[in-house]
Amino acid sequence: MADFGKYIYLDSKIIGAAKQIVAYFEQGIFSKKDTVVLVKKYKHKSAKQIARIFSQYRLMFRFVRMRDLDHLGKGVIFYPFNAQSNVRAVANRKLKHIFITHGESNKIASIKPIIRIYDYIVTAGQAGIDRFIANGIFSSHDVEHGRFIKMGDTFIGQTGLAQPDTGKACLFYAPTWEGGIEQENYSSLENISFVMSTLCELARQYDINEIVIRPHPNMGHRLKIYRQHLLELIKLLSMNGFSIVIFSRHFTFSWLEKLKLRRYKIQSLDDLSHYYARFGVCDISAMESQLLNEDIPYHLYWNSFRHPSVFVDASIYEDTQFIEGSQKFITLVATQIRNNRFKDYLIDQHIKSSQKTPIAYLQGIIDEEETNT
C-alpha cells in the first residue's frame, strides 16, 4: 500500500503535546518509517521547539496549512487531540479520520461534542463507549454502525516503571496538569499540603523512603503557579527525609527550576525501569488506566465539589482515610478489583498493543466495515 498515506495531525502550541506524540513512536505504536506527523503551522516560538523535538527523535514531520491537508490522497489520519482546525481537516474525504485520544480517562475533555466529526473513535474498552453514550455524545446507533474501535492498551500509555520486585520499591505520584480551562482542572497540586500528608502516611504504611514523581508534560502551561506547587511539594518531601526522583523525559524544567532541584538534592531521570511501584497516587486522568493496566494499586484524587458528576458510576469507588472537605483520595471497591472486573471493563484484554501495529489493525476493521456497507 505504497500510495496509502499514514498521518498524525497535531494542532497545538503546547510542547508537552509533541512529547506525548513522541511516546507513541517510542513504544512502537507508530512506525518512524511510514508515518508522517503533520503539524499546523503557527508563527509562534513553540514551532522551533516542536521541530527540534521531532528531529531529535528522527520522526518524519512537516508543518502544514489547511490547504495542504486538502491535497492529501487516500490514507488514514490520526488525531490524538481535539482542536478547532480538526473540523476543517476532516473535510478531506479521501482520508479516514480516526480520533485516538491520548489516553483513557474520565476528564470532561474526553467527551466533548467535537468528537462526533471523526469517522472512527478509538477506545481502550467498553467503559469509553459507555461514557460517550451516557453523556449524549453518541448513541447505540453509532455503536451498531461500527463508529467505535476497541484497541485495548494500545493508546493508554505506560508508566515506564519496572515489573514488581524487579527494581527498587517506590511510592509513585503522577499529578495531572491544570487543564486548558478551569472546568478541566483535576490536579491534586491545588492542595499540596493535603498531597504531602497523604504521601507521607502512605510511605509510612508501606515502609518506603523513595518517592518517584511523574509530572504531566503540560503542567504549568495555563497556570504557571502549578509548576511552583510541584517544586514546593518536592521541597517539603525532601525536607521530611524522603529520597525524591523526578521523571523528566517528557517534562522540561527551566534552568532556575533545575537549580532549585539540585539545591534540594533531587534526582532527575529519563528512565524509570530501575523502579517498581508498591503503590500509586494519581489524579482523574489517563494515568489511572496505566496503573490499572500494570496492576499497580492506587488512590485517586477527586475534588467532589468541583467535579460532582465526573464518573459514569461513582459506586465503584469508596473513600479512603484521606479526606479534606470535598477533596479526597478514593479507591476501587474490593468487588471491582476482584477478578480484574474494572480493569476488563476499562481496557479490552483481548487486544494488546504488542499484537499488531494500530494502522494495520484499524485498516483491517475499516476495510471490513466498508465491505459490509
N, C-alpha and C positions, 0 to 999 in steps of 0.2 A: 504494500500500500504506500508506494513512494509518493503518490500525489495526495495522500491523506495528511492534512496538517494537524499538528498537536500543539495546543497552546494553553498557557495560563495567563489570565488577564489581571493586571494589578493597577488599580486606580487609588493611590494613597501617597501621601507625603510623609507618612509615618515610617521611620527607619525600621522599627520593630516588625512591621508587616513584611518587609523584604526579607528579614531574617527568618520569619516563620515559613516563607516560601522555600528558602534555602534548606530548611529542615526536611521538607518533603523529598528533596533530591538526596540529601544525606542518608535518609532512611531507605532509599531505593524505590520509593513510590513512583517517582517520575525519572525518566532517563535523560541524562545530560546530552545524549547523542541525537535525540529526535524531538525533544520538547522545547519550545521557544517561549520565554516569558515576555509578554507584551506589556510595556509599562506606559501608562498615559503620560503624555508629555506636559510638563509644567515648567514655568520659569520660576523655579524655587531651588533653594540651596540643597534641599534633600535629594534632588536629581543626581548630583555628583556622588553623593554618599551611597545612594541605591546602586548606581552604576559600579562603584568601587566594590560593593559587597558582592554583586553578581559576578563581577570579573574575578574577584578573589577566589570564588568557588567554581570558576570556569563554567558558568551557566550561559547558554545561548539566550540573548535578550536583545530587545530593541525598543526604543521609545517611539510611540505612535500617536497620531491624531485620529479623530473619529473617521475621517475619510479613508485612512489606511485600513481600518477594520472592514470597511465596505468591500475592499478588493481582495480579501482573503477567500481562498477557494474552499473546496469541500474539506471538512475536518471536524474536529471537536475542540471546544474551548471551555476551560475550567475556570470557575470563579470562586476563589477562597473567601472573598469579602464582598459585601454589598456596597454599591456606590451608585450615584445618580447616572454616571456615564454608562453603567451596565445596561440601562434601559435602552440607550442608543445602540450599544454593541449587539444586542440580541436581534436587531433588525436584519442582520445578515443571515438569511435563512439557508444559505449553503452550509452553514455550520450547525452542529448540535451544541446547545448551550447547557452546561451542567454546573449546578451550584453544589460545591463540595463542602462548604463551610470550613472552618479551621478548628474543628473540634466538636465535641458533643456536650452541650450544656443547657442549663435552664435559664440562661440570660435572655432578657427580652430581645436583645439584638439577634437572637437565633430564630425569632418568629415574626419578623417584620413582613408586612404585606408585599413588599417588593419582590419577595422570593417567588411569587407567582409567575414572574416573567420568564423563568427558565424552563427549558424543555424537560429536564430531569433534575431531581433533588436527591442528593446522596444523604443517607442517614447511617448511623452505626447499627441501629437495630429498630425494633418496634416502638421503643419509647419516643424516638424522634418523630415518627409518623403520628403517634397518638397526640403528641404535643402540638403539632401543626393543626390537627383536626379539632382538638379541644379549644384552641384559640381562634378558630374560624378562618384560618389561612387557607386550608384545603378541606376537601370533603371526601367521603367514601368513594365518590365518582372518580376522583383523581387517583385513588389507590387502585381501583378496578382497572383503570386505563394505564397503569404502569408508570406513573409520574415519579414514583419513589424507587430508589435502588439501595438496598441494604449492602453496606460494604464492611461490616464488622469493625475490626480495629484499624483499618487501613489509614483513615484520616484523623484519628483521635489524638495522635502524638504519643510520645514516650517520655517518661521522667528522666531517663538516662541513668537511673540507678541500677546497681547490680542485683542479681537474684539473692534471695535470703541466704544469709550465712556464707556468702562468697566475698564479702568485703567487710569494711568497718561499719559497725552499727551506728545509726544516727537517727535523730528526730528530723523529719523533713517538713519544711514550711514553704508553701508556694502561694504567696498572695497574688491576686489578680490586679489589674490596673484600675484606674478610677473611672473608666468608661468615656465614651465620646460626649455624653451629656450626663447631667446629674442623675436622671432617672435610670441610667445604666451603670450606676456605681455600686458594685458589690464588694468592694475591697475592705478587708478587715483592718487595713492600715489606717482607717479612720479613727481607730481607738487602739493605739499602740500599748497603752498600759494594760488593757484587757488581754491583748495578744501576749504581752510579756508575762503576765501572771499565769496564763494558760500554758504557754510553752514551758515555763519553769516547773509547774506542777506535773505536766506530762513527762518531762525529763526526769523528775524525781521518781515518778511511778515506774518508769521503765529503766531507771538507773543508767541514764545516758548523759554524757557530757558533750557529745558532738551534735551540733545543730547545723544542718545544711539548708540554706535559703535559696530558693529559685525565684527571683522576681520576674514579673511579666515583662516581655520585651517593650511594651508600650507604656510602662509605668512612668508617670510624670509628664506625659505628652500634653494632657489638658490642664492638669493641676500640678505644677512643679513641686508644690509642698509635699506631695506624696513621696517624692524621692528623699526629701528631708525626713519624713516619717520613717522611711526604711532605714536611713542612716542612724537615726536616733534609736530605733529598736535594736539595731546591731550593736550600738554603743552600750546600751543598757544590758543586753545579754552578755557582752564581753566583760563588763564591769562586775557581773554576777558570776564570773568564773567559767563561763561556757566557751568551748572552742567553736568558733563560727567559720563556716565555709560558705562562700557565695558562688553560685553557678552563674558565670558571666558570659557564656558562649554567645548568647543571643541578647545580651543586655550590655549597653555601653555606658561606662562611668566616665564622668568628666575628670580632668586631671586633678581638680580640687577634691572631688569625691574619692579618687584613688589615694590622695594624700591622707585624707581622714581615715580610710580603711587601713592604711599602713600604720597610722598612729594607734588604731585600736588592735593592731596585730591580727588583722583578718586575712584569711587565705582566700584567694580568688582562683577558681578553677574552670577550665573549659570541658572537663571530663569528670563525670560522677561515677564511673564504673568501679571505683575502689570503695564505694559506699553502698550499703543497703539500708533501707528504711525499716526500723522496727515499728514506726508509727508515722502517719502523715497528718498534716493540718493544712486545709486549703479553703478557698472561698467558693461561692457559687460560680463555677467556671468549668472549662473543659478539663481542668486538672482533676476534677472528681472522677471522670471516666477513665483517666490514665491510672489513677491509684486503684480504682476498682479492677481494671483490666489486668493490672500487675499484682493483684491480691495483696495490696498494702492496706492494712486497717487505717481508718482515718476519721477525723472530726471535720465537720463542715460549718463554716461561719455563715450566719444568717441574721440580717437585720430585719426582723419580722414587722417592724413599724414601716420601714421604707419599702419593703417588698412583701406585703402580706400574702399575695396570691401567686408567688413565683413558681410554686410546684403544682403540677397537674394533680398529684396525690401526696399531700404532706403527711399522710398517716404512715408512710413507710419509714419516717424518721421519728426519733424521740429525743427529748432534751438530754444533755449531759449535765455534769455538775457545774459546767462553766456557763454561767448566765449573768448578764449585767443589764438589767432592764429589758429592752426589746432586742438587745444584741446578745446572741447566744451561739454556742457551738453545739451542733446536733450530730446525731449518728444514726446509722441504719438500725432498724429494729432487728432482733435476732432472726425472725422468720424470713427477712429479706436476705440475710447473709447466708442462712442455711441453704445448702444445695445450690448456691450461686443464683438464687432466684432473681434478684435485682440485676445482677451482672448480665445474666442471659437476656433479660428484658431490654437493657440499655445497649448491649453490644451483641450483635448476632454472632454466635460462636461457630457457626457453620462456615463462615468466611473469614479467613485470616489473611493478613497483609502479605504473608510470605507465599501464598498460593499462586497469584497471578499479578502482573502489573495492572493497575487500575484501568489503563487505557484499553488493554486487550479484553479485560473482563467486561468493562462497560460497553465497549463496541459490540461485543457478542450479544449483550442484552438488548442494545438498541436495534441491532440488525434483526433480532428475533421479534421485537415489538413491531417493527415496520413491516415485516413479512406477514404478521398476523392481522395487520390493519389495512 
